[in-house]
Amino acid sequence: MRCQAHPSIYRISAAADMLDLHPRTLRNYEKAGLVTPSRKGKWRYYSADDIAWIRCLFSMIHGGGITIASIGKLLHYAPCWEVADCALEKRRQCPVYQRRGKDLR
């Protein structure tokens, strides 16, 4: 759901270790639609952008008291490029942004 500038190279166990989270937490975020790791076969792969996004999610959920469902609703109304204030050049490379542009035509 986010613009990615880095390749997806971290398997779920490595991403969970980097974030000091249980892999189940990452699966829960995925199930809620908050993060979309790349898939290669049955394996999930996370990028450095995903890791940064998950850190942000975790701080909102556990530090800010925002529920997972609330974050999902907010992202439905305010796309990530508006929340993260992505530069236009970065947005143009984002598949979600490109897809949304086609939907509006």
PyMOL commands that set and color helices and strands:
alter all, ss='L'
color gray80, all
select helices_A, chain A and resi 12-19+23-31+48-63+68-77+80-83+88-92+95-104
alter helices_A, ss='H'
color red, helices_A
select strands_A, chain A and resi 8-11+38-40+43-47
alter strands_A, ss='S'
color yellow, strands_A
deselect
rebuild
show_as cartoon
